[in-house]
Amino acid sequence: MDGSKLNQEPVNEEELIEKGYRKYHGEGIDIYYNKDICAHIGNCVRGNPEIFEVGRRPWIIPDNGSVENASYVVDTCPSGALKYVIKNN
């Protein structure tokens, strides 16, 4: 699944927030999570436990990995509960 798209269109923060996603801010990438969509498959935690750690608050820290790795892991989310926006720094 392409975590940078929603309904085949590029995601934007306003639409994601409106649809119930919570923003986790990073320097090069923002990751968004919607708990109501999550199927708890665990691809995120297995993909990079430094970024995604359920026993920690906040449980998503985008800067604990590279932008490339974070976007790759989000793209493995089968439910679409994770999305991202890469920033143009």
HELIX and SHEET records of a PDB file:
HELIX    1   1 GLU A   13  GLU A   18  1                                   6    
HELIX    2   2 ASN A   43  GLY A   47  1                                   5    
HELIX    3   3 PRO A   62  ASN A   64  5                                   3    
HELIX    4   4 VAL A   67  ASP A   75  1                                   9    
SHEET    1   A 2 LYS A   5  LEU A   6  0                                        
SHEET    2   A 2 GLU A   9  PRO A  10 -1                                        
SHEET    1   B 3 ARG A  22  TYR A  24  0                                        
SHEET    2   B 3 ILE A  29  TYR A  33 -1                                        
SHEET    3   B 3 LEU A  82  ILE A  86 -1                                        
END                                                                             
